[in-house]
Amino acid sequence: MRNIICSLVMLCSVNTLCEESKAPLTLASADAVPIEKNVQAGTTDNEAIAKLFKTMESNMFPSSAFAEMTLTSYKDDKKLKELKMEFVSKQDSVLIEIKAPAVDRGKYILKSSDNLWMYFSEIKRSIRIASRDSFMGTDANNYDLLELDLVGDYELTSHNIEIVEGIKLIRAELTAKPDTEGYASIVSYLDPEKKIIVKNDCYALSGVLLKSIHYFDHKQVGDYFVPSKIMFVSQLEAGRHSVVSLNGVKPQRDLADSLFSLGYLESLN
């Protein structure tokens, strides 16, 4: 079958995949300290923190890019499932081709505008999928991988400074804007010195902690500081976690809008 990313692979050198971490990272109990008046030469009122937040999120990944992804799910130390994928994005549009395992090869996940689709190339059929559905049976859901937009979907409601494992972090509380498909609220931990998002705790409307998302092993990619590993830790089932490893991340230019359409997928042999 023709490779959907064939034109992009010519532009992208592929490196050895990062080895997956088998145990979730944990943040030690945080000790809150009084909010300081300056963080990285900026005041710590909500407007300044929101601006810092926007910078951090926009620097996490190129708006248009190609990458290879490996998504591995674990129960404690036992590997449950491993997916190998190719990922391409342009602004808010995303296309993922599943390359392995064989049982899932030829499936595509498409985000186009506000629509999410799974396309089955063997039978040339597509079905709509929901944001909150699990991504291929892993601890990440479709929203986590395709739609999570902290600045666009959430309002910063409060913040303080906390010491976490000896590191001074900003703890930012976010509340979902109307019509957000994701979580009711998120508590995000920001490292103002490195200008990276370290962790997101994701909550239901009831206040129950659903999952924690950790970002680590950041790599410089052009002007971006990309987390090469992202860990999704279930807070509802002990020992369950999934790890995304990103490899060969390459910013892209002049990607055709038609690439992110069911019509394009249906045209593949």
Secondary structure, DSSP 8 states (H G I E B T S, - for coil): ---TTHHHHTT----------SS-------EEE---S-BTTB--SHHHHHHHHHHHHHTSS-SEEEEEEEEEEEETTEEEEEEEEEEEEETTEEEEEEEESTTTTTEEEEEETTEEEEEETTTTEEEE--TTSBSTTSSSBHHHHHT--HHHHEEEEEEEEEEETTEEEEEEEEEE-TT-SS-SEEEEEEETTTTEEEEEEEE-TTS-EEEEEEEEEEEEETTEEEEEEEEEEESSSTTEEEEEEEEEEEE--S--GGGSSHHHHHH--
